[in-house]
Amino acid sequence: MRFDKEKEINKIVDNFRLLDDDFMSKVFDEKDNSCIQLVLRIILDDEGLVVEASSSQKERKSITGHSVKFDVYAKTGSGEEIDVEIQRTDKGAAPQRARYNSALLDSGMLSKNADYSNLKSSYVIFITEHDILKAGKAIYHIERTIDELDNLYFNDGSHIIYVNSEYVGSDSIGQLMHDFRCTEPSEMKYEILKNRVKHFKEEGGRNSMCKSVEEYGKKVAKEVAKEVAKEVAKEEKEKTIATLLKKGMTAEWIHNTLNYPTKLIEQVQKSIS
C-alpha cells in the first residue's frame, strides 16, 4: 500500500488535543492572550486576572546550568509570572522539575540591586494527562509551610499547581479539562477555546498546523537517522576492536593507533574474554 504523507499528516492534526503540547503552543499564541487568560482565570479562580503578555515555548536561560523552555509563559497585569506545562507522562511532571521551573521563573523577575520585597508571585502549573497524585482531585495546590508552627503558610509567593485532566465534572475546571481532552472543536464548552482550536483544525490555520507537523516529522527523522548512524558506527568499531584483540593487538595499541575510546575497547575485551 502506497504511503500517503498528506493523509497521515491530516490525520495527526485531526487527532490533536490541547493536551498535546505542540498543538497547545500553537493555540496559545502570543498574538492572542484570550485563551491563556481564560485558562488561568479558571485554574487560579480569579475572574479579574488579566494577562498582559504571553508566549509559547519561551526559553528561560540559566547562566551556569540547565535552561528550560516553558510551554506557555504568561505575565499578569500585576507583574506575576506563570509557567504552564502540559505533561503526557508522569515522569515529566516530577516535583523536582516543578521546583526547578519555579526557580528559573523567579531568577528573571528582579532587576539588578532591586529589593527582594519587589519579587512578585510566581506560578508553575502542570496540566497532566493522568492524575499523578492519585487522589481523584481536580486540582492540587502545593505551598510552603512551617512545620513547627502547625503548618502555617510561609507566604513567599511561590506556587506550584497540578491540574488533573482526567477529572470529569460540571464545574468550570471540569469543563475546561473536557475541552483539553477534545479532538472535535464542536464538542468544546468554552467558546474562546473552541474558536481558536477550530481555526487550526478546520479554517485558515490548518495549513500552518500541517506544515508544522511535517517540519517536526523531518526534524525527528534527521535525529533518528543520526542516532542510527552512531549505532552502526559503534557496531563497526566493536567488530574491528574484537578482530584486532583476537589477532593479539593490545588495548593500548588500538587506542593509540585508531583513536578508539578506551572505555569501548574495555567493553569489547570483557565481552570476548
Residue pairs with C-beta under 8 A, 6 or more apart in sequence:
5 214
6 210
9 210
9 213
9 214
9 217
10 210
12 213
13 200
13 201
13 206
13 209
13 210
13 213
14 183
14 201
15 183
16 22
16 23
16 183
16 200
16 201
16 209
17 23
17 180
17 181
17 182
17 183
18 24
18 27
18 86
18 179
18 180
18 182
18 193
18 197
19 86
19 88
19 127
19 129
19 165
19 180
19 181
20 86
20 88
21 71
21 85
21 86
21 88
22 212
22 216
23 200
23 209
24 56
24 71
24 72
24 86
25 56
25 57
25 71
25 72
26 56
26 200
26 205
26 208
26 209
26 212
27 35
27 193
27 196
27 197
27 200
28 35
28 36
28 39
28 54
28 56
28 72
28 84
29 56
30 53
30 54
30 55
30 56
32 196
33 51
33 52
33 53
33 54
33 74
34 192
34 196
35 192
35 193
35 196
36 51
36 54
36 72
36 74
36 84
37 49
37 50
37 51
37 74
38 190
38 192
38 193
39 84
39 176
40 46
40 49
40 51
40 74
40 76
40 82
40 84
40 125
41 47
41 49
42 172
42 173
42 176
43 125
43 139
43 161
43 163
43 173
43 176
44 123
44 161
49 76
50 76
50 77
51 74
51 75
51 76
51 77
52 75
52 76
52 77
53 74
53 75
54 72
54 73
54 74
54 75
55 72
55 73
56 71
56 72
56 73
57 69
57 70
57 71
58 69
58 70
58 72
58 73
59 67
59 68
59 69
59 70
60 67
60 68
60 69
60 70
60 73
60 104
60 105
60 107
60 108
61 67
62 68
62 104
62 107
66 100
67 104
68 100
68 101
68 104
70 83
70 84
70 85
70 101
71 83
71 84
71 85
71 86
72 83
72 84
73 81
73 82
73 83
73 84
74 81
74 82
74 84
75 81
75 82
76 82
78 120
79 120
80 120
80 121
80 122
80 123
81 105
81 108
81 109
81 120
81 122
81 123
82 105
82 122
82 123
82 124
82 125
83 101
83 102
83 105
83 122
83 123
83 124
83 125
84 125
84 127
85 92
85 93
85 101
85 124
85 125
85 126
85 127
86 127
87 93
87 126
87 127
87 128
87 129
88 129
89 129
90 128
90 130
90 132
93 126
93 128
93 132
93 162
95 142
98 124
98 126
98 142
98 160
99 160
101 124
102 122
102 124
102 158
102 160
105 122
105 124
106 119
106 122
106 158
109 119
109 120
109 122
110 116
110 118
110 119
119 157
120 157
121 157
121 158
121 159
122 157
122 158
122 159
123 159
123 160
123 161
124 159
124 160
124 161
125 160
125 161
125 162
125 163
126 160
126 161
126 162
126 163
127 163
127 165
127 180
128 162
128 163
128 164
128 165
129 165
129 166
130 164
130 165
130 166
131 137
131 164
131 166
131 167
132 162
132 164
133 140
133 162
133 164
136 164
136 167
137 164
137 167
138 163
138 164
138 167
138 169
138 171
138 173
138 174
138 177
139 161
139 162
139 163
139 164
139 167
139 173
140 161
140 162
140 163
140 164
141 159
141 160
141 161
142 159
142 160
142 161
142 162
143 153
143 154
143 159
143 160
144 153
144 154
144 156
144 158
145 151
145 152
145 153
145 154
146 152
146 154
163 173
163 177
164 177
165 177
165 180
165 181
166 177
167 173
167 174
167 177
168 174
168 177
168 178
169 175
175 189
175 190
176 189
176 190
178 188
178 189
179 188
179 189
179 190
179 193
179 194
182 188
182 197
185 194
185 195
185 197
185 198
185 201
185 202
186 194
186 198
188 194
188 197
199 205
200 206
200 208
200 209
201 209
234 264
237 260
237 264
238 264
238 267
238 268
240 258
240 260
241 254
241 260
241 264
241 265
241 268
242 268
242 271
242 272
244 253
244 254
245 251
245 254
245 268
245 269
245 272
246 272
251 262
251 265
251 266
251 269
254 260
254 265
255 261
255 262
255 265
